[in-house]
Amino acid sequence: MKKGYVGLLACASGILIGLGISRLDLTGYLEKTQEQEYHPVERKVPESVESKLKDPKQCWLCGSDERSMMDYFRKFDDLGVICTNHWYVMDMHIRNHDEDGNLTGPQGNGHMGYTGTGEGDCFFHTEQMSDYGISEVSVDYGEDSIFDVKKVQNHLCQECLDKLVESMEVFCEETQKPKPRDLVLVDFQTLELYAIQEHNAGYFIRDYYVEIESEEDGVEVKAFYCPKLNNGKKDGE
């Protein structure tokens, strides 16, 4: 009986010791795994550079250079998407307007379109329901989609260049350099720029609401005309 009791104690001790070792091993493993998986990130923007544009009136954002098309788009009360590496401006056409920027009545149908900046570059797919104040722009990144400040350094005044660089914010590890996509959202009326990066979800911009959904190879930007209601009513009701 005594031998059995001693054997039982030895067996129980072995189990407890085994459990203790397993628990210690598991705790150490979890701590090690957590250390490996945790990488602190911080907000970063590309380094500021000096503009090389000689005549600020030819700035591609606030100036009148014909190649930028912004002198034309600034007439519209609308939003746009800019592929900055190739400076391609896509008017979202959220509301109906004529060529002079005057708002027009219902057109009776939606509009779909496809366009790109060249082989291997960003590609746009647009779906516009301007009668309802809705527009969607899908962008496939292409091969040349990482923002390169050198491609706009000669074409933006210092103020607009600084504004563009500041809008290219991303979150990355402390040891990594920021590599933002070369896309921004622009308000044609105010010329304010808004980031379209992986962490951005949406914005309220004047009377517009914008949703952003990023994917591995592209991004979808949906915009809605939704002015603020006054006591639950729109103006004029």
Secondary structure in CASP SS format (residue, H / E / C, confidence):
PFRMAT SS
TARGET T0000
AUTHOR 0000-0000-0000
METHOD secondary structure of the structure
MODEL  1
M C 1.00
K H 1.00
K H 1.00
G H 1.00
Y H 1.00
V H 1.00
G H 1.00
L H 1.00
L H 1.00
A H 1.00
C H 1.00
A H 1.00
S H 1.00
G H 1.00
I H 1.00
L H 1.00
I H 1.00
G H 1.00
L H 1.00
G H 1.00
I H 1.00
S H 1.00
R H 1.00
L H 1.00
D H 1.00
L H 1.00
T H 1.00
G H 1.00
Y H 1.00
L H 1.00
E H 1.00
K H 1.00
T H 1.00
Q H 1.00
E H 1.00
Q H 1.00
E H 1.00
Y C 1.00
H C 1.00
P C 1.00
V E 1.00
E E 1.00
R E 1.00
K E 1.00
V C 1.00
P C 1.00
E C 1.00
S C 1.00
V C 1.00
E C 1.00
S C 1.00
K C 1.00
L C 1.00
K C 1.00
D C 1.00
P H 1.00
K H 1.00
Q H 1.00
C C 1.00
W C 1.00
L C 1.00
C C 1.00
G C 1.00
S C 1.00
D C 1.00
E C 1.00
R C 1.00
S C 1.00
M C 1.00
M H 1.00
D H 1.00
Y H 1.00
F H 1.00
R C 1.00
K C 1.00
F C 1.00
D C 1.00
D C 1.00
L E 1.00
G E 1.00
V E 1.00
I E 1.00
C E 1.00
T C 1.00
N C 1.00
H C 1.00
W C 1.00
Y E 1.00
V E 1.00
M E 1.00
D E 1.00
M C 1.00
H C 1.00
I C 1.00
R C 1.00
N C 1.00
H E 1.00
D C 1.00
E C 1.00
D C 1.00
G C 1.00
N C 1.00
L E 1.00
T C 1.00
G C 1.00
P C 1.00
Q C 1.00
G C 1.00
N C 1.00
G C 1.00
H E 1.00
M E 1.00
G E 1.00
Y E 1.00
T E 1.00
G E 1.00
T C 1.00
G C 1.00
E C 1.00
G C 1.00
D C 1.00
C C 1.00
F E 1.00
F E 1.00
H E 1.00
T E 1.00
E E 1.00
Q E 1.00
M E 1.00
S H 1.00
D H 1.00
Y H 1.00
G C 1.00
I E 1.00
S E 1.00
E E 1.00
V E 1.00
S E 1.00
V E 1.00
D E 1.00
Y C 1.00
G C 1.00
E C 1.00
D C 1.00
S C 1.00
I E 1.00
F C 1.00
D C 1.00
V H 1.00
K H 1.00
K H 1.00
V C 1.00
Q C 1.00
N C 1.00
H C 1.00
L C 1.00
C C 1.00
Q H 1.00
E H 1.00
C H 1.00
L H 1.00
D H 1.00
K H 1.00
L H 1.00
V H 1.00
E H 1.00
S H 1.00
M C 1.00
E C 1.00
V E 1.00
F E 1.00
C E 1.00
E E 1.00
E C 1.00
T C 1.00
Q C 1.00
K C 1.00
P C 1.00
K C 1.00
P C 1.00
R E 1.00
D C 1.00
L E 1.00
V E 1.00
L E 1.00
V E 1.00
D E 1.00
F C 1.00
Q C 1.00
T C 1.00
L C 1.00
E C 1.00
L E 1.00
Y E 1.00
A E 1.00
I C 1.00
Q C 1.00
E C 1.00
H C 1.00
N C 1.00
A C 1.00
G E 1.00
Y E 1.00
F E 1.00
I E 1.00
R C 1.00
D C 1.00
Y E 1.00
Y E 1.00
V E 1.00
E E 1.00
I E 1.00
E E 1.00
S E 1.00
E C 1.00
E C 1.00
D C 1.00
G E 1.00
V E 1.00
E E 1.00
V E 1.00
K E 1.00
A E 1.00
F E 1.00
Y E 1.00
C C 1.00
P C 1.00
K C 1.00
L C 1.00
N E 1.00
N C 1.00
G C 1.00
K E 1.00
K C 1.00
D C 1.00
G C 1.00
E C 1.00
END
